[in-house]
Amino acid sequence: MTGIKEVAELSGLSTATVSRALGGRGSVSAKSRKLAQDAAAQLGFVPSYAASSLASGRHHNIGVVVPAVNRWFFASVVDGASSELIEAGYDLTLYTTSQNESHRATVLTDFLLRKRLDAVIAVSLELAETEISQLMAIHRPVLGIGGPLPGADSIFVDDFQLARKATEHLIGLGHRRIAHVSAGHEYEADFKLPGTRRNGYEMAMQVANLPISAEWVQTSDFTVQGAYATARQLLGSGPLRPTAIFAASDEMAIGTILAARDFGLRVPDELSVIGIDGHELGNVFGLTSFDQDPRGQGALAARKILGRLEQPLQLQESGHVPVAEEYPTRLVVRTSTAVPPVD
């Protein structure tokens, strides 16, 4: 049978380098990785991950937990993480809580505690300290995306400032009648995202001494369909319409644009719309948005968790100081925002 020694001889590399290159452990140059992969392919050698896991305690498997898999943001994060993990020779096991408390408890107290995972990435889930402690007790590093986690690394964007800057963009164009489409209280469970973005909107309006009409702050969900219905109600009621709408997500902003078209409103000539996310459909709809690059967040999370796994176990547990890293965002100005119409 062909073994790792034969692969090393053919590739001209050491067995240790071949092991790292094929097993995704440690740093290996792209050239060495290709030499090892080509030699293994030529010889028909396939690494035995079961054997290597017995020897190293590694399973080459990272667990990723998301609230749902049918939402663009979560799918994009998973896509970014998956690409990095594949490059490193790791599998990805995906868990969804389905925004269901009993499912969440099962995932966090049963599935993740099975010793088939090397680490866990939690996406938009505000894990309790006890939940994180359970994972760390079995030597599984944890990293969160979306907000700070006690005792664990995390990647986040400043949702308050993003919302404030999005509103300030509209104010800077000269808008004074600015509405906000947010999400309801049922979405406040993890990191209070809707309330945080609503607070950013309100702060920008207050600083500019602009009135906030209760009728112009409407709640929906984070979907195109939900925001479409909400925006139709907002735009179709009252004698005075807003000249601009800040939506708490790009999908909600797209729903708002579609609702505006139903009323014959030209975007941006008669109504400006801005969102937050960086959705790929933003180009199609000409949507002005703050791009938070969810794929990039997922990729960075994977790189960081793999870096943790390269540290000695004692450093992972006692010598590691948790880091909350703010992910960079950028304003992408397209054709959905402009100066307001003349009254």
SVG drawing of the C-alpha trace seen along z (x, -y; Angstrom):
<svg xmlns="http://www.w3.org/2000/svg" viewBox="-54 -73 67 75">
<polyline fill="none" stroke="black" stroke-width="0.4" points="0.0,0.0 1.2,-3.5 2.0,-5.4 3.1,-8.9 6.7,-8.0 6.3,-7.2 4.5,-10.5 7.4,-12.3 10.0,-10.6 8.1,-11.5 7.4,-15.1 10.9,-15.7 9.4,-16.9 9.8,-15.6 7.1,-13.3 6.2,-16.0 5.7,-18.6 3.6,-16.2 1.5,-15.4 0.8,-19.1 0.1,-19.8 -2.4,-16.9 -3.9,-17.1 -4.3,-20.9 -2.2,-21.1 0.3,-23.9 1.7,-26.4 2.8,-25.0 3.7,-27.1 1.5,-26.9 4.3,-25.3 4.8,-22.6 1.1,-21.9 0.8,-21.5 3.9,-19.2 2.4,-17.0 -1.1,-17.0 0.3,-16.2 2.4,-13.3 -0.5,-11.9 -2.7,-12.1 -0.1,-10.3 0.3,-7.6 -3.4,-7.3 -2.7,-8.1 -5.6,-9.2 -4.9,-10.4 -6.6,-8.4 -8.2,-11.1 -9.5,-8.5 -5.9,-7.4 -4.6,-10.9 -7.4,-11.9 -6.4,-9.1 -2.8,-10.2 -3.4,-13.9 -6.8,-14.3 -7.9,-16.3 -10.9,-15.5 -10.3,-18.2 -13.9,-19.3 -15.2,-22.7 -18.8,-23.2 -20.6,-26.3 -23.9,-27.2 -26.3,-29.6 -29.9,-30.7 -31.1,-29.6 -29.7,-28.4 -32.3,-30.0 -31.2,-33.6 -28.7,-35.3 -26.5,-36.7 -26.0,-33.4 -25.5,-31.5 -22.8,-34.0 -20.9,-33.7 -21.0,-29.9 -19.8,-30.1 -16.8,-32.3 -15.9,-30.0 -16.3,-26.9 -13.9,-28.1 -11.1,-28.7 -11.7,-25.4 -11.5,-23.4 -8.2,-25.1 -6.9,-24.0 -8.1,-20.5 -10.9,-20.8 -14.5,-19.6 -17.4,-21.9 -20.4,-20.6 -23.4,-23.0 -25.9,-23.3 -29.0,-25.4 -31.1,-26.4 -34.0,-27.3 -34.6,-30.3 -36.2,-27.7 -35.2,-27.6 -35.5,-23.8 -33.4,-23.3 -30.9,-25.7 -30.6,-23.9 -30.2,-20.6 -27.4,-21.9 -25.5,-23.6 -25.8,-21.0 -25.7,-17.8 -24.5,-18.0 -21.6,-20.4 -20.4,-18.5 -19.8,-15.4 -16.1,-15.1 -16.2,-15.1 -15.4,-18.9 -12.2,-20.7 -13.7,-24.1 -17.0,-26.0 -18.0,-29.2 -21.3,-30.7 -22.9,-33.1 -25.3,-35.8 -25.9,-33.8 -25.3,-35.5 -24.1,-32.5 -24.3,-32.6 -21.2,-32.2 -22.3,-28.7 -22.8,-27.6 -19.3,-28.7 -17.8,-27.2 -19.3,-23.8 -17.4,-23.9 -14.2,-25.1 -14.4,-22.4 -13.8,-19.8 -11.0,-21.9 -13.0,-23.3 -12.1,-26.9 -15.2,-29.1 -15.4,-32.1 -18.5,-34.3 -19.6,-36.4 -22.0,-39.3 -21.1,-40.4 -18.9,-39.9 -19.0,-36.5 -17.7,-36.1 -14.3,-34.4 -14.2,-33.8 -12.9,-35.6 -15.4,-37.4 -15.8,-39.4 -18.4,-42.2 -19.5,-45.3 -20.6,-48.4 -24.3,-48.3 -25.1,-51.5 -22.6,-53.5 -23.5,-51.9 -27.2,-52.9 -26.2,-56.4 -24.0,-56.9 -26.6,-55.5 -29.1,-58.0 -26.5,-60.8 -25.9,-60.0 -29.6,-60.8 -29.4,-63.9 -26.3,-65.1 -28.2,-64.9 -30.8,-67.3 -33.5,-64.9 -35.6,-65.9 -38.5,-63.5 -36.7,-60.2 -38.5,-57.0 -37.0,-53.7 -38.0,-50.1 -36.8,-47.9 -37.4,-44.4 -39.7,-43.4 -38.9,-42.4 -38.7,-38.7 -35.4,-39.5 -33.9,-41.1 -32.8,-37.8 -29.2,-37.8 -27.2,-41.0 -30.4,-43.2 -29.6,-44.0 -32.9,-45.8 -32.9,-47.9 -29.3,-48.9 -29.8,-50.0 -33.0,-51.8 -31.0,-53.6 -28.4,-54.7 -31.1,-56.1 -32.7,-58.0 -29.4,-59.4 -28.6,-60.8 -32.1,-62.4 -31.8,-63.9 -28.3,-65.4 -29.7,-67.0 -32.7,-68.3 -35.1,-66.4 -38.5,-65.1 -39.0,-61.4 -42.6,-60.5 -43.9,-57.4 -45.8,-56.5 -42.5,-56.5 -40.8,-53.9 -42.3,-50.6 -41.3,-47.0 -41.2,-44.0 -38.7,-41.2 -35.4,-40.9 -37.0,-39.6 -37.8,-41.3 -41.5,-40.1 -42.0,-41.4 -40.5,-44.8 -42.4,-45.1 -45.7,-44.8 -44.5,-47.1 -43.3,-49.8 -46.6,-49.7 -48.4,-50.5 -45.9,-53.2 -46.0,-54.9 -49.8,-54.5 -50.9,-56.1 -50.9,-59.6 -51.1,-62.9 -47.3,-63.4 -44.8,-60.8 -41.2,-60.6 -38.6,-61.5 -36.2,-58.9 -36.2,-55.5 -33.4,-53.8 -34.0,-50.0 -32.2,-47.9 -31.1,-45.4 -30.5,-45.3 -33.3,-42.8 -35.7,-45.1 -34.4,-48.0 -35.1,-46.0 -38.6,-45.3 -39.0,-49.0 -37.9,-49.9 -40.4,-47.4 -43.2,-48.9 -42.3,-52.4 -42.7,-51.3 -46.2,-50.1 -47.1,-53.7 -45.4,-55.0 -42.7,-56.6 -39.4,-57.1 -36.3,-56.0 -34.3,-58.2 -36.1,-61.2 -39.1,-61.0 -37.8,-58.5 -34.3,-57.7 -33.6,-54.3 -30.5,-53.0 -29.7,-49.7 -27.0,-47.8 -25.4,-44.5 -23.7,-44.4 -26.2,-42.1 -25.2,-41.0 -28.6,-42.2 -27.6,-45.7 -26.1,-46.1 -29.3,-45.0 -31.4,-47.5 -28.8,-50.3 -29.0,-50.2 -26.9,-52.4 -25.7,-50.4 -23.0,-49.8 -21.2,-46.7 -20.3,-44.5 -18.9,-41.6 -20.4,-38.5 -18.3,-36.2 -15.2,-38.0 -16.4,-37.7 -16.8,-34.0 -13.4,-33.6 -11.7,-35.6 -13.5,-33.6 -12.2,-30.3 -8.6,-31.7 -8.7,-32.9 -10.1,-29.6 -7.6,-27.6 -4.9,-29.8 -6.1,-29.0 -5.9,-25.3 -2.3,-25.7 -1.5,-26.9 -0.5,-24.4 -3.5,-23.3 -2.3,-25.0 -2.0,-28.3 -5.5,-27.8 -6.9,-27.4 -5.0,-29.6 -2.7,-31.9 -5.2,-33.2 -6.7,-36.6 -10.1,-36.8 -10.1,-39.4 -13.2,-41.2 -12.3,-42.4 -14.3,-45.0 -14.7,-44.1 -14.3,-47.0 -17.3,-48.2 -17.6,-50.6 -20.4,-52.8 -21.3,-51.9 -23.2,-54.8 -25.3,-53.7 -28.5,-55.2 -31.1,-54.7 -30.2,-57.9 -30.2,-61.5 -31.1,-65.0 -34.8,-65.2 -37.5,-66.5 -38.4,-70.2 -41.6,-70.6"/>
</svg>
